[in-house]
Every structure is written in structure tokens, then in C-alpha cells.
Amino acid sequence: MTDFLAHAYFHAESSRLGWIYGTAGLPVPRIDKIHFPLGGRRFRPTVEEFEKFLNSEKLFVD
């Protein structure tokens, strides 16, 4: 059985999100280009999905 993951897209601006990307040394992407995980069928993201999100956005820093 395939588990389909849901993502949310936002059209907004966030100085806090900009700070997070800046701290990681990355340019701030447009928020509508970021795939925010919502979880599987029940729309409850897991810690693993959040870690995958951070990894895909390259936001893990030393």
C-alpha cells in the first residue's frame, strides 16, 4: 500500500523563516516554493517527516 504524503504551499513572507535560512547560510527561497509536510492520510506530520523536510531544505547546520 502506498502512503501518499501531503504538502502545504503558502503565499506569504516570513522574517523568521528568512532568519533560519540565513543562519544556515542559504538564500531565502520564496515561501510558495517550499513544500511543508503535513503527514500521511491523517495529516499529522511525524518527526521523521520533519527531519526529511529540514534535510531537503538543507537546514541542518553544524
All heavy atoms as TSV, in Angstrom:
chain	resi	resn	atom	element	x	y	z
A	1	MET	N	N	0.837	-1.179	0.000
A	1	MET	CA	C	0.000	0.000	0.000
A	1	MET	C	C	0.885	1.246	0.000
A	1	MET	O	O	1.822	1.363	0.779
A	1	MET	CB	C	-0.906	-0.023	1.218
A	1	MET	CG	C	-1.829	1.142	1.312
A	1	MET	SD	S	-2.879	0.933	2.767
A	1	MET	CE	C	-4.233	1.900	2.265
A	2	THR	N	N	0.612	2.183	-0.851
A	2	THR	CA	C	1.387	3.406	-0.948
A	2	THR	C	C	0.832	4.444	0.004
A	2	THR	O	O	-0.369	4.657	0.089
A	2	THR	CB	C	1.327	3.956	-2.384
A	2	THR	OG1	O	1.780	2.948	-3.265
A	2	THR	CG2	C	2.194	5.170	-2.522
A	3	ASP	N	N	1.729	5.082	0.742
A	3	ASP	CA	C	1.321	6.143	1.654
A	3	ASP	C	C	1.589	7.478	0.975
A	3	ASP	O	O	2.735	7.836	0.727
A	3	ASP	CB	C	2.113	6.035	2.963
A	3	ASP	CG	C	1.589	6.965	4.033
A	3	ASP	OD1	O	0.400	7.326	3.966
A	3	ASP	OD2	O	2.361	7.316	4.930
A	4	PHE	N	N	0.554	8.200	0.624
A	4	PHE	CA	C	0.699	9.481	-0.037
A	4	PHE	C	C	0.907	10.556	1.012
A	4	PHE	O	O	0.142	10.679	1.950
A	4	PHE	CB	C	-0.552	9.798	-0.869
A	4	PHE	CG	C	-0.771	8.820	-1.972
A	4	PHE	CD1	C	-1.708	7.818	-1.850
A	4	PHE	CD2	C	-0.027	8.897	-3.123
A	4	PHE	CE1	C	-1.914	6.907	-2.862
A	4	PHE	CE2	C	-0.220	7.990	-4.142
A	4	PHE	CZ	C	-1.159	6.991	-4.013
A	5	LEU	N	N	1.957	11.334	0.859
A	5	LEU	CA	C	2.235	12.406	1.790
A	5	LEU	C	C	1.672	13.705	1.255
A	5	LEU	O	O	1.753	13.991	0.068
A	5	LEU	CB	C	3.740	12.546	2.013
A	5	LEU	CG	C	4.432	11.311	2.578
A	5	LEU	CD1	C	5.927	11.563	2.700
A	5	LEU	CD2	C	3.856	10.938	3.923
A	6	ALA	N	N	1.119	14.476	2.134
A	6	ALA	CA	C	0.540	15.756	1.751
A	6	ALA	C	C	1.529	16.876	2.047
A	6	ALA	O	O	2.351	16.783	2.955
A	6	ALA	CB	C	-0.757	15.982	2.521
A	7	HIS	N	N	1.455	17.930	1.253
A	7	HIS	CA	C	2.279	19.114	1.457
A	7	HIS	C	C	1.370	20.336	1.392
A	7	HIS	O	O	0.345	20.309	0.726
A	7	HIS	CB	C	3.346	19.250	0.371
A	7	HIS	CG	C	4.373	18.189	0.412
A	7	HIS	ND1	N	4.227	16.982	-0.211
A	7	HIS	CD2	C	5.572	18.153	1.025
A	7	HIS	CE1	C	5.294	16.246	0.001
A	7	HIS	NE2	N	6.127	16.934	0.750
A	8	ALA	N	N	1.773	21.379	2.100
A	8	ALA	CA	C	1.046	22.640	2.039
A	8	ALA	C	C	1.934	23.672	1.350
A	8	ALA	O	O	3.156	23.654	1.485
A	8	ALA	CB	C	0.688	23.123	3.433
A	9	TYR	N	N	1.324	24.549	0.610
A	9	TYR	CA	C	2.018	25.648	-0.042
A	9	TYR	C	C	1.430	26.943	0.487
A	9	TYR	O	O	0.214	27.081	0.608
A	9	TYR	CB	C	1.841	25.588	-1.562
A	9	TYR	CG	C	2.413	24.340	-2.164
A	9	TYR	CD1	C	1.609	23.235	-2.409
A	9	TYR	CD2	C	3.753	24.255	-2.488
A	9	TYR	CE1	C	2.130	22.081	-2.960
A	9	TYR	CE2	C	4.284	23.103	-3.038
A	9	TYR	CZ	C	3.465	22.028	-3.278
A	9	TYR	OH	O	3.986	20.889	-3.816
A	10	PHE	N	N	2.290	27.896	0.804
A	10	PHE	CA	C	1.847	29.174	1.343
A	10	PHE	C	C	2.338	30.301	0.454
A	10	PHE	O	O	3.415	30.223	-0.133
A	10	PHE	CB	C	2.408	29.390	2.761
A	10	PHE	CG	C	1.961	28.362	3.750
A	10	PHE	CD1	C	2.782	27.298	4.083
A	10	PHE	CD2	C	0.723	28.446	4.347
A	10	PHE	CE1	C	2.382	26.341	5.001
A	10	PHE	CE2	C	0.305	27.498	5.264
A	10	PHE	CZ	C	1.142	26.443	5.590
A	11	HIS	N	N	1.559	31.355	0.379
A	11	HIS	CA	C	1.963	32.584	-0.295
A	11	HIS	C	C	2.034	33.647	0.793
A	11	HIS	O	O	1.011	34.202	1.204
A	11	HIS	CB	C	0.955	32.977	-1.378
A	11	HIS	CG	C	0.908	31.990	-2.496
A	11	HIS	ND1	N	1.796	32.039	-3.547
A	11	HIS	CD2	C	0.123	30.925	-2.718
A	11	HIS	CE1	C	1.542	31.046	-4.376
A	11	HIS	NE2	N	0.528	30.356	-3.891
A	12	ALA	N	N	3.255	33.889	1.281
A	12	ALA	CA	C	3.427	34.819	2.392
A	12	ALA	C	C	4.887	35.238	2.467
A	12	ALA	O	O	5.706	34.832	1.658
A	12	ALA	CB	C	3.004	34.145	3.697
A	13	GLU	N	N	5.197	36.058	3.460
A	13	GLU	CA	C	6.565	36.439	3.768
A	13	GLU	C	C	6.793	36.179	5.244
A	13	GLU	O	O	5.887	36.332	6.056
A	13	GLU	CB	C	6.798	37.914	3.460
A	13	GLU	CG	C	6.733	38.238	1.988
A	13	GLU	CD	C	7.042	39.694	1.733
A	13	GLU	OE1	O	7.610	40.356	2.619
A	13	GLU	OE2	O	6.707	40.163	0.641
A	14	SER	N	N	8.013	35.780	5.586
A	14	SER	CA	C	8.322	35.484	6.973
A	14	SER	C	C	9.755	35.884	7.277
A	14	SER	O	O	10.698	35.295	6.742
A	14	SER	CB	C	8.135	33.991	7.263
A	14	SER	OG	O	8.606	33.687	8.557
A	15	SER	N	N	9.919	36.874	8.145
A	15	SER	CA	C	11.269	37.277	8.537
A	15	SER	C	C	11.920	36.187	9.385
A	15	SER	O	O	13.131	35.995	9.337
A	15	SER	CB	C	11.230	38.595	9.300
A	15	SER	OG	O	10.427	38.481	10.460
A	16	ARG	N	N	11.128	35.451	10.152
A	16	ARG	CA	C	11.679	34.364	10.967
A	16	ARG	C	C	12.207	33.229	10.095
A	16	ARG	O	O	13.261	32.667	10.369
A	16	ARG	CB	C	10.624	33.833	11.927
A	16	ARG	CG	C	10.305	34.823	13.009
A	16	ARG	CD	C	9.292	34.296	13.960
A	16	ARG	NE	N	9.019	35.303	14.975
A	16	ARG	CZ	C	7.877	35.415	15.611
A	16	ARG	NH1	N	6.909	34.577	15.358
A	16	ARG	NH2	N	7.719	36.353	16.509
A	17	LEU	N	N	11.479	32.897	9.050
A	17	LEU	CA	C	11.954	31.866	8.130
A	17	LEU	C	C	13.209	32.344	7.414
A	17	LEU	O	O	14.143	31.585	7.194
A	17	LEU	CB	C	10.864	31.494	7.125
A	17	LEU	CG	C	11.099	30.247	6.300
A	17	LEU	CD1	C	11.257	29.024	7.197
A	17	LEU	CD2	C	9.959	30.024	5.342
A	18	GLY	N	N	13.257	33.623	7.093
A	18	GLY	CA	C	14.452	34.206	6.496
A	18	GLY	C	C	15.649	34.100	7.430
A	18	GLY	O	O	16.767	33.815	6.997
A	19	TRP	N	N	15.424	34.309	8.718
A	19	TRP	CA	C	16.495	34.180	9.703
A	19	TRP	C	C	17.019	32.745	9.747
A	19	TRP	O	O	18.221	32.518	9.809
A	19	TRP	CB	C	15.994	34.604	11.086
A	19	TRP	CG	C	17.050	34.514	12.141
A	19	TRP	CD1	C	17.987	35.452	12.441
A	19	TRP	CD2	C	17.281	33.408	13.013
A	19	TRP	NE1	N	18.790	34.996	13.456
A	19	TRP	CE2	C	18.379	33.742	13.828
A	19	TRP	CE3	C	16.677	32.181	13.192
A	19	TRP	CZ2	C	18.876	32.880	14.793
A	19	TRP	CZ3	C	17.181	31.321	14.157
A	19	TRP	CH2	C	18.263	31.680	14.945
A	20	ILE	N	N	16.103	31.754	9.687
A	20	ILE	CA	C	16.506	30.346	9.725
A	20	ILE	C	C	17.386	30.015	8.523
A	20	ILE	O	O	18.440	29.396	8.664
A	20	ILE	CB	C	15.269	29.425	9.771
A	20	ILE	CG1	C	14.559	29.591	11.117
A	20	ILE	CG2	C	15.642	27.971	9.528
A	20	ILE	CD1	C	13.197	28.935	11.181
A	21	TYR	N	N	16.971	30.423	7.344
A	21	TYR	CA	C	17.766	30.152	6.145
A	21	TYR	C	C	19.087	30.915	6.195
A	21	TYR	O	O	20.128	30.397	5.811
A	21	TYR	CB	C	16.992	30.497	4.875
A	21	TYR	CG	C	16.068	29.400	4.439
A	21	TYR	CD1	C	14.765	29.335	4.899
A	21	TYR	CD2	C	16.502	28.423	3.560
A	21	TYR	CE1	C	13.921	28.323	4.514
A	21	TYR	CE2	C	15.659	27.399	3.159
A	21	TYR	CZ	C	14.362	27.353	3.642
A	21	TYR	OH	O	13.528	26.348	3.249
A	22	GLY	N	N	19.052	32.151	6.676
A	22	GLY	CA	C	20.275	32.935	6.793
A	22	GLY	C	C	21.265	32.309	7.752
A	22	GLY	O	O	22.478	32.291	7.502
A	23	THR	N	N	20.777	31.771	8.858
A	23	THR	CA	C	21.634	31.099	9.825
A	23	THR	C	C	22.297	29.876	9.200
A	23	THR	O	O	23.438	29.545	9.525
A	23	THR	CB	C	20.814	30.677	11.067
A	23	THR	OG1	O	20.234	31.843	11.640
A	23	THR	CG2	C	21.674	30.000	12.097
A	24	ALA	N	N	21.590	29.213	8.303
A	24	ALA	CA	C	22.146	28.042	7.605
A	24	ALA	C	C	23.033	28.458	6.437
A	24	ALA	O	O	23.605	27.608	5.763
A	24	ALA	CB	C	21.015	27.144	7.109
A	25	GLY	N	N	23.147	29.773	6.179
A	25	GLY	CA	C	23.984	30.254	5.086
A	25	GLY	C	C	23.357	30.085	3.728
A	25	GLY	O	O	24.058	29.995	2.726
A	26	LEU	N	N	22.036	30.042	3.691
A	26	LEU	CA	C	21.321	29.824	2.431
A	26	LEU	C	C	20.503	31.049	2.055
A	26	LEU	O	O	20.035	31.780	2.933
A	26	LEU	CB	C	20.378	28.624	2.568
A	26	LEU	CG	C	21.032	27.288	2.880
A	26	LEU	CD1	C	19.971	26.260	3.235
A	26	LEU	CD2	C	21.848	26.821	1.686
A	27	PRO	N	N	20.296	31.272	0.762
A	27	PRO	CA	C	19.399	32.352	0.363
A	27	PRO	C	C	17.955	31.992	0.723
A	27	PRO	O	O	17.591	30.819	0.759
A	27	PRO	CB	C	19.578	32.436	-1.149
A	27	PRO	CG	C	20.043	31.080	-1.544
A	27	PRO	CD	C	20.840	30.550	-0.383
A	28	VAL	N	N	17.173	33.004	0.990
A	28	VAL	CA	C	15.780	32.766	1.369
A	28	VAL	C	C	14.959	32.457	0.119
A	28	VAL	O	O	14.885	33.274	-0.793
A	28	VAL	CB	C	15.182	33.997	2.083
A	28	VAL	CG1	C	13.753	33.734	2.497
A	28	VAL	CG2	C	16.034	34.379	3.274
A	29	PRO	N	N	14.356	31.249	0.062
A	29	PRO	CA	C	13.520	30.923	-1.100
A	29	PRO	C	C	12.147	31.576	-0.960
A	29	PRO	O	O	11.752	32.005	0.131
A	29	PRO	CB	C	13.401	29.401	-1.029
A	29	PRO	CG	C	13.486	29.104	0.425
A	29	PRO	CD	C	14.427	30.131	0.997
A	30	ARG	N	N	11.444	31.647	-2.050
A	30	ARG	CA	C	10.053	32.091	-1.963
A	30	ARG	C	C	9.278	31.033	-1.197
A	30	ARG	O	O	9.456	29.831	-1.407
A	30	ARG	CB	C	9.470	32.265	-3.364
A	30	ARG	CG	C	10.088	33.433	-4.092
A	30	ARG	CD	C	9.499	33.649	-5.454
A	30	ARG	NE	N	8.066	33.391	-5.503
A	30	ARG	CZ	C	7.367	33.288	-6.619
A	30	ARG	NH1	N	7.957	33.433	-7.770
A	30	ARG	NH2	N	6.080	33.047	-6.594
A	31	ILE	N	N	8.437	31.466	-0.289
A	31	ILE	CA	C	7.711	30.520	0.565
A	31	ILE	C	C	6.830	29.592	-0.262
A	31	ILE	O	O	6.653	28.425	0.084
A	31	ILE	CB	C	6.907	31.261	1.650
A	31	ILE	CG1	C	7.888	31.876	2.656
A	31	ILE	CG2	C	5.953	30.325	2.368
A	31	ILE	CD1	C	7.261	32.607	3.791
A	32	ASP	N	N	6.305	30.067	-1.387
A	32	ASP	CA	C	5.444	29.190	-2.188
A	32	ASP	C	C	6.237	28.092	-2.898
A	32	ASP	O	O	5.654	27.198	-3.484
A	32	ASP	CB	C	4.616	29.996	-3.188
A	32	ASP	CG	C	5.454	30.746	-4.205
A	32	ASP	OD1	O	6.612	31.077	-3.900
A	32	ASP	OD2	O	4.942	31.011	-5.297
A	33	LYS	N	N	7.577	28.123	-2.820
A	33	LYS	CA	C	8.409	27.074	-3.410
A	33	LYS	C	C	8.807	26.006	-2.387
A	33	LYS	O	O	9.423	25.018	-2.737
A	33	LYS	CB	C	9.675	27.677	-4.017
A	33	LYS	CG	C	9.404	28.683	-5.112
A	33	LYS	CD	C	8.716	28.039	-6.282
A	33	LYS	CE	C	8.463	29.068	-7.376
A	33	LYS	NZ	N	7.559	28.581	-8.397
A	34	ILE	N	N	8.464	26.231	-1.109
A	34	ILE	CA	C	8.813	25.286	-0.049
A	34	ILE	C	C	7.648	24.318	0.145
A	34	ILE	O	O	6.500	24.729	0.226
A	34	ILE	CB	C	9.101	26.023	1.273
A	34	ILE	CG1	C	10.254	27.012	1.084
A	34	ILE	CG2	C	9.432	25.031	2.381
A	34	ILE	CD1	C	10.469	27.897	2.284
A	35	HIS	N	N	7.947	23.034	0.251
A	35	HIS	CA	C	6.932	22.004	0.459
A	35	HIS	C	C	6.894	21.672	1.946
A	35	HIS	O	O	7.721	20.923	2.432
A	35	HIS	CB	C	7.255	20.749	-0.341
A	35	HIS	CG	C	7.322	20.976	-1.801
A	35	HIS	ND1	N	7.034	19.993	-2.698
A	35	HIS	CD2	C	7.634	22.058	-2.536
A	35	HIS	CE1	C	7.174	20.467	-3.928
A	35	HIS	NE2	N	7.550	21.708	-3.842
A	36	PHE	N	N	5.949	22.240	2.664
A	36	PHE	CA	C	5.808	21.970	4.086
A	36	PHE	C	C	5.057	20.651	4.268
A	36	PHE	O	O	3.929	20.510	3.792
A	36	PHE	CB	C	5.036	23.098	4.780
A	36	PHE	CG	C	5.774	24.403	4.799
A	36	PHE	CD1	C	5.543	25.362	3.838
A	36	PHE	CD2	C	6.707	24.659	5.782
A	36	PHE	CE1	C	6.217	26.571	3.853
A	36	PHE	CE2	C	7.386	25.864	5.812
A	36	PHE	CZ	C	7.142	26.818	4.841
A	37	PRO	N	N	5.644	19.684	4.974
A	37	PRO	CA	C	4.981	18.380	5.132
A	37	PRO	C	C	3.794	18.458	6.081
A	37	PRO	O	O	3.827	19.165	7.081
A	37	PRO	CB	C	6.086	17.493	5.720
A	37	PRO	CG	C	6.989	18.434	6.425
A	37	PRO	CD	C	6.944	19.716	5.645
A	38	LEU	N	N	2.724	17.747	5.726
A	38	LEU	CA	C	1.532	17.685	6.573
A	38	LEU	C	C	1.284	16.299	7.124
A	38	LEU	O	O	0.381	16.094	7.909
A	38	LEU	CB	C	0.287	18.119	5.786
A	38	LEU	CG	C	0.228	19.562	5.354
A	38	LEU	CD1	C	-1.048	19.813	4.577
A	38	LEU	CD2	C	0.317	20.491	6.539
A	39	GLY	N	N	2.033	15.326	6.700
A	39	GLY	CA	C	1.826	13.964	7.178
A	39	GLY	C	C	1.137	13.108	6.145
A	39	GLY	O	O	0.914	13.520	5.014
A	40	GLY	N	N	0.795	11.920	6.547
A	40	GLY	CA	C	0.149	10.963	5.665
A	40	GLY	C	C	-1.348	11.176	5.587
A	40	GLY	O	O	-1.844	12.301	5.579
A	41	ARG	N	N	-2.075	10.083	5.582
A	41	ARG	CA	C	-3.539	10.145	5.424
A	41	ARG	C	C	-4.223	10.960	6.519
A	41	ARG	O	O	-5.273	11.533	6.295
A	41	ARG	CB	C	-4.121	8.740	5.424
A	41	ARG	CG	C	-3.914	8.023	4.125
A	41	ARG	CD	C	-4.515	6.649	4.172
A	41	ARG	NE	N	-3.374	5.734	4.225
A	41	ARG	CZ	C	-3.362	4.594	4.857
A	41	ARG	NH1	N	-4.399	4.186	5.519
A	41	ARG	NH2	N	-2.296	3.854	4.836
A	42	ARG	N	N	-3.630	10.991	7.716
A	42	ARG	CA	C	-4.279	11.675	8.833
A	42	ARG	C	C	-3.779	13.108	9.017
A	42	ARG	O	O	-4.178	13.793	9.945
A	42	ARG	CB	C	-4.052	10.870	10.102
A	42	ARG	CG	C	-4.667	9.465	9.959
A	42	ARG	CD	C	-4.438	8.641	11.162
A	42	ARG	NE	N	-5.334	9.106	12.205
A	42	ARG	CZ	C	-5.237	8.741	13.468
A	42	ARG	NH1	N	-4.297	7.906	13.834
A	42	ARG	NH2	N	-6.076	9.196	14.359
A	43	PHE	N	N	-2.905	13.578	8.123
A	43	PHE	CA	C	-2.379	14.946	8.154
A	43	PHE	C	C	-1.712	15.278	9.484
A	43	PHE	O	O	-1.891	16.355	10.033
A	43	PHE	CB	C	-3.470	15.974	7.833
A	43	PHE	CG	C	-4.049	15.784	6.471
A	43	PHE	CD1	C	-5.305	15.248	6.315
A	43	PHE	CD2	C	-3.311	16.116	5.344
A	43	PHE	CE1	C	-5.837	15.051	5.052
A	43	PHE	CE2	C	-3.842	15.921	4.081
A	43	PHE	CZ	C	-5.100	15.395	3.931
A	44	ARG	N	N	-0.944	14.315	9.994
A	44	ARG	CA	C	-0.175	14.522	11.217
A	44	ARG	C	C	1.285	14.238	10.909
A	44	ARG	O	O	1.700	13.088	10.836
A	44	ARG	CB	C	-0.658	13.590	12.329
A	44	ARG	CG	C	-2.066	13.877	12.750
A	44	ARG	CD	C	-2.515	12.932	13.832
A	44	ARG	NE	N	-3.896	13.182	14.161
A	44	ARG	CZ	C	-4.648	12.346	14.829
A	44	ARG	NH1	N	-4.161	11.195	15.249
A	44	ARG	NH2	N	-5.890	12.653	15.104
A	45	PRO	N	N	2.095	15.282	10.719
A	45	PRO	CA	C	3.496	15.042	10.384
A	45	PRO	C	C	4.240	14.352	11.520
A	45	PRO	O	O	3.990	14.616	12.688
A	45	PRO	CB	C	4.072	16.429	10.124
A	45	PRO	CG	C	3.042	17.390	10.552
A	45	PRO	CD	C	1.757	16.673	10.771
A	46	THR	N	N	5.141	13.471	11.166
A	46	THR	CA	C	5.946	12.774	12.151
A	46	THR	C	C	7.290	13.486	12.289
A	46	THR	O	O	7.646	14.351	11.477
A	46	THR	CB	C	6.206	11.322	11.718
A	46	THR	OG1	O	6.959	11.345	10.501
A	46	THR	CG2	C	4.906	10.552	11.524
A	47	VAL	N	N	8.038	13.122	13.313
A	47	VAL	CA	C	9.373	13.684	13.499
A	47	VAL	C	C	10.245	13.334	12.298
A	47	VAL	O	O	11.013	14.170	11.807
A	47	VAL	CB	C	9.999	13.160	14.813
A	47	VAL	CG1	C	11.455	13.567	14.923
A	47	VAL	CG2	C	9.205	13.658	16.007
A	48	GLU	N	N	10.099	12.111	11.782
A	48	GLU	CA	C	10.875	11.694	10.617
A	48	GLU	C	C	10.573	12.581	9.412
A	48	GLU	O	O	11.481	12.984	8.692
A	48	GLU	CB	C	10.572	10.242	10.278
A	48	GLU	CG	C	11.348	9.746	9.082
A	48	GLU	CD	C	10.970	8.326	8.689
A	48	GLU	OE1	O	9.947	7.807	9.156
A	48	GLU	OE2	O	11.717	7.746	7.888
A	49	GLU	N	N	9.310	12.911	9.183
A	49	GLU	CA	C	8.954	13.783	8.060
A	49	GLU	C	C	9.527	15.182	8.251
A	49	GLU	O	O	9.981	15.812	7.294
A	49	GLU	CB	C	7.438	13.852	7.895
A	49	GLU	CG	C	6.852	12.582	7.352
A	49	GLU	CD	C	5.338	12.594	7.353
A	49	GLU	OE1	O	4.728	13.174	8.261
A	49	GLU	OE2	O	4.784	12.011	6.421
A	50	PHE	N	N	9.511	15.671	9.489
A	50	PHE	CA	C	10.071	16.995	9.766
A	50	PHE	C	C	11.578	16.982	9.527
A	50	PHE	O	O	12.127	17.919	8.948
A	50	PHE	CB	C	9.744	17.426	11.200
A	50	PHE	CG	C	10.192	18.810	11.513
A	50	PHE	CD1	C	9.616	19.903	10.891
A	50	PHE	CD2	C	11.212	19.027	12.422
A	50	PHE	CE1	C	10.046	21.197	11.165
A	50	PHE	CE2	C	11.647	20.308	12.714
A	50	PHE	CZ	C	11.061	21.393	12.086
A	51	GLU	N	N	12.257	15.920	9.943
A	51	GLU	CA	C	13.697	15.801	9.693
A	51	GLU	C	C	13.987	15.720	8.197
A	51	GLU	O	O	14.949	16.316	7.714
A	51	GLU	CB	C	14.269	14.581	10.406
A	51	GLU	CG	C	14.339	14.752	11.905
A	51	GLU	CD	C	14.788	13.505	12.626
A	51	GLU	OE1	O	14.766	12.393	12.032
A	51	GLU	OE2	O	15.170	13.640	13.805
A	52	LYS	N	N	13.168	14.992	7.450
A	52	LYS	CA	C	13.342	14.917	5.999
A	52	LYS	C	C	13.143	16.293	5.369
A	52	LYS	O	O	13.850	16.670	4.433
A	52	LYS	CB	C	12.356	13.923	5.384
A	52	LYS	CG	C	12.730	12.482	5.625
A	52	LYS	CD	C	11.719	11.554	4.970
A	52	LYS	CE	C	12.039	10.106	5.215
A	52	LYS	NZ	N	11.059	9.217	4.585
A	53	PHE	N	N	12.176	17.050	5.875
A	53	PHE	CA	C	11.931	18.408	5.391
A	53	PHE	C	C	13.167	19.274	5.634
A	53	PHE	O	O	13.642	19.959	4.725
A	53	PHE	CB	C	10.708	19.009	6.083
A	53	PHE	CG	C	10.596	20.492	5.934
A	53	PHE	CD1	C	10.231	21.059	4.729
A	53	PHE	CD2	C	10.845	21.332	7.011
A	53	PHE	CE1	C	10.129	22.443	4.591
A	53	PHE	CE2	C	10.742	22.696	6.883
A	53	PHE	CZ	C	10.386	23.256	5.670
A	54	LEU	N	N	13.698	19.240	6.855
A	54	LEU	CA	C	14.883	20.035	7.170
A	54	LEU	C	C	16.065	19.621	6.296
A	54	LEU	O	O	16.817	20.463	5.811
A	54	LEU	CB	C	15.250	19.887	8.649
A	54	LEU	CG	C	14.274	20.477	9.644
A	54	LEU	CD1	C	14.719	20.155	11.071
A	54	LEU	CD2	C	14.122	21.974	9.447
A	55	ASN	N	N	16.201	18.317	6.063
A	55	ASN	CA	C	17.293	17.825	5.226
A	55	ASN	C	C	17.112	18.251	3.773
A	55	ASN	O	O	18.063	18.686	3.121
A	55	ASN	CB	C	17.404	16.308	5.334
A	55	ASN	CG	C	18.635	15.766	4.686
A	55	ASN	OD1	O	19.723	16.313	4.869
A	55	ASN	ND2	N	18.489	14.710	3.910
A	56	SER	N	N	15.895	18.154	3.259
A	56	SER	CA	C	15.651	18.527	1.854
A	56	SER	C	C	15.862	20.024	1.627
A	56	SER	O	O	16.258	20.443	0.550
A	56	SER	CB	C	14.258	18.112	1.412
A	56	SER	OG	O	13.272	18.891	2.056
A	57	GLU	N	N	15.615	20.831	2.663
A	57	GLU	CA	C	15.825	22.273	2.573
A	57	GLU	C	C	17.251	22.663	2.965
A	57	GLU	O	O	17.583	23.839	2.987
A	57	GLU	CB	C	14.819	23.011	3.462
A	57	GLU	CG	C	13.392	22.903	2.990
A	57	GLU	CD	C	13.176	23.569	1.639
A	57	GLU	OE1	O	13.733	24.664	1.393
A	57	GLU	OE2	O	12.465	22.973	0.810
A	58	LYS	N	N	18.078	21.648	3.319
A	58	LYS	CA	C	19.477	21.860	3.701
A	58	LYS	C	C	19.591	22.778	4.915
A	58	LYS	O	O	20.462	23.663	4.971
A	58	LYS	CB	C	20.299	22.385	2.533
A	58	LYS	CG	C	20.344	21.411	1.367
A	58	LYS	CD	C	21.027	22.010	0.179
A	58	LYS	CE	C	21.087	21.074	-0.986
A	58	LYS	NZ	N	19.841	20.625	-1.533
A	59	LEU	N	N	18.701	22.598	5.895
A	59	LEU	CA	C	18.686	23.457	7.082
A	59	LEU	C	C	19.371	22.825	8.285
A	59	LEU	O	O	19.370	23.405	9.361
A	59	LEU	CB	C	17.243	23.840	7.431
A	59	LEU	CG	C	16.575	24.744	6.415
A	59	LEU	CD1	C	15.116	24.978	6.789
A	59	LEU	CD2	C	17.310	26.057	6.289
A	60	PHE	N	N	19.947	21.634	8.117
A	60	PHE	CA	C	20.759	21.068	9.188
A	60	PHE	C	C	22.115	21.760	9.137
A	60	PHE	O	O	22.770	21.764	8.103
A	60	PHE	CB	C	20.964	19.554	8.999
A	60	PHE	CG	C	19.802	18.718	9.452
A	60	PHE	CD1	C	19.165	17.887	8.564
A	60	PHE	CD2	C	19.355	18.765	10.763
A	60	PHE	CE1	C	18.105	17.102	8.976
A	60	PHE	CE2	C	18.301	17.987	11.178
A	60	PHE	CZ	C	17.664	17.154	10.288
A	61	VAL	N	N	22.526	22.370	10.230
A	61	VAL	CA	C	23.829	23.029	10.282
A	61	VAL	C	C	24.619	22.486	11.459
A	61	VAL	O	O	24.066	22.003	12.429
A	61	VAL	CB	C	23.691	24.570	10.375
A	61	VAL	CG1	C	23.076	25.131	9.128
A	61	VAL	CG2	C	22.896	24.966	11.586
A	62	ASP	N	N	25.944	22.588	11.360
A	62	ASP	CA	C	26.810	22.139	12.454
A	62	ASP	C	C	26.784	23.144	13.594
A	62	ASP	O	O	26.619	24.293	13.432
A	62	ASP	CB	C	28.247	21.972	11.970
A	62	ASP	CG	C	28.341	20.844	10.945
A	62	ASP	OD1	O	27.485	19.951	10.963
A	62	ASP	OD2	O	29.285	20.894	10.149
